[in-house]
Amino acid sequence: VFSDSSHDLDDEEALKWAALEKLPTYNRLKKGLLTKSNGEVSEIDITDIGTHERKKLLERLVRVTEEDNERFILKLRERIDRVGICMPTIEARFENLNVEAEANVGSRALPTFFNFIANTIETYLNYLHILSSKKKHVTILKDASGIVKPCRMTLLLGPPSSGKTTLLLALAGRLDPNLKP
């Protein structure tokens, strides 16, 4: 089973992979080694293969994916590691993050029909500068700082209404327009 010819083929494939590793990153992404059904390994340029060959290659990959998704992902990971491509990572840093809002407090903050009508009328009268706003200035986040490192799981803990969701929305850049960062 373990003949010298298969060992020679493995050495030849390893040499081809080593040659691919020496190429610039852009060229490494375009090149690949294709193992044919008879076990022959050949170097191909992905951008130059025809539509028929591309279709056969995709069908082969999809068939493998349907059979065993984990094996496909591990092969993809091995391919990326073998060619020496580093995946980009992002580190999120925030310092002195403040988020403030104007909001109704107390019984006026409850979503009742009376409060809805009163808030609508108050907003209209504020717009006409007839009545001043009775909304209070509320600080949601005050001087929050931190670092979210790549390839790490970060746990965000806090009591209810402490600003956990607001912090995540601020980091994602999706804060409500009514909030003042």
N, C-alpha and C positions, 0 to 999 in steps of 0.2 A: 504494500500500500504506500509506503514512504520511499519511493524510488528516488534516485539521484536526479532524474529528469524533472520531477515536480519541485525538487529543491532548487534546481537551476532556474525554473520558471519563477519561483518566489524571489530569488536573488535578482533576476532580470526586472521583475516588477518593482522591487525595492529600489533598484538603480534608477528606474524611470521616475518613481516618486521623488527621489533625491534630486533628479534633474529639474523636476517641476518646482521643487522648493526654492531653487536658486533663481527662478524667474521673478521679475517684478510683480507686485500684488495684482495689478490689473490683468497682466498676462496669465497669472496663476488662476484667476477666476474664469478665464476663457478656455483653458486647457483642461483635459481630463483623460483618465485611462478607462478604456472600455474593455471589459472581459466578454469575449464572444462565447457562444454556446460550446465550442470545442475547447475552451480553456485558454485560447490565445489572447494576450493582452496587447492592446494597441493604443497609442496616444492619439487623441482626436482634438480638434479645435471645435468647440461647441457652436461657435458662430458660423462655421462653414458646412455643417452637416445639412443635408437636404431635408425636405419636408417629410419624405417617407421614412428616412432614418430617424428623424426627430420624433415622429409619431410612434415608431416602434420603441424607441427609448422611453418615451413617456408612458406608453402602455405597460412596459416592463416595470417601470418604477411604481406606477399606480397598482399594478397587480401585486407587487411585493408589499406595498403599503396596506392593501386590503387584507393580505394574509397576516401580517404581523407589523403593526404600526411601531411598536417599540424597537424592533430590529431595524426598521428603516431609519428611525431617528438616531439610533446609535451608529448606523453606517454613515449618516450625514455628519454627525459629530466627529467620527473618526476621520472622515474625509477632510473636514475643516482643520482638525488638529494635524493631520499628516501634511497638508499643504502649508501649514503655518500661518493661517489667517487669524488675526486676533479680532474678536468681536468688539465693537465700540461699547464703552460703558459711560454712564452719566452719573455724576455726583451732584445731588441737590443740596445747596447751602442757603440758609436764610439767617438773617441777622437783624435784630431789632424790628421784627415784624409787628406792626400795629394794625388792627382792623377795628373801625368804629362805625356806629350806625345811629340813626335817629329812629326811635321806636316808641310806641305807646306802651305804658307800663301799668301794672295793677289790673283793675277790672276792665279798663279800656282795651287791653291786649287780648281779651278773650274773643273768640270768633262767634259772636252772637249777631242776630239780625239787627238789634238796636245799635250795637257798636259799628256794624258795617255802614248803616245809614249815617250815624254820627261822624265816622271817619271820612265818608264820602263828602258830606257837607263841609266838614272842617277843611278838607283838602281844597275844595272849590273856593271857600272863603279865603284861605291862605293864598291861593293863586291870584285872587283879586285884591290882596293886601288889605282886607277888611278885618281879619282876625289873625292873631299870632298863633303859631303852632304850639300845641300842648305836648308835643313829642319830647321825650327825654333823650339826652345824649348817653349812649351805652357803649362802653368799651368791651369788645368781644375778645380780642387778643392784645396783650400789652407786652412789648419788648420780648417777643418769642424769638429764640435763636436755636439753631441746630444744624446737623448735617445728616443727610440720608445717603449712606454709602451704597455703591453698586454690589450686587451679588450677596446682599445681606437682607434678612427679613427684619423689618422694623416694626415694633409693636407700639401703638399709640394708645395710651390709657388715660382715662380721666373721668370724673363724674359727669352725669348728665348736664347738658348746657354749659360745658366748660370750653367749648370752641374747637373740638376735635374735627368736626366736619368742615368748619370754616378754615382751619389750618390746611386741610387737604385740598380744599377748593382754591385757597390762595396759592399753594404750591403748584397746582395745575393751571393757574391763570384763569379760573372760571368763577371768580367771585361775582355775586349779584351786583348790578350797577348801583343799587341803593347803598351798598357798603363802601366805606372810604378806607382804602389800604394805606 
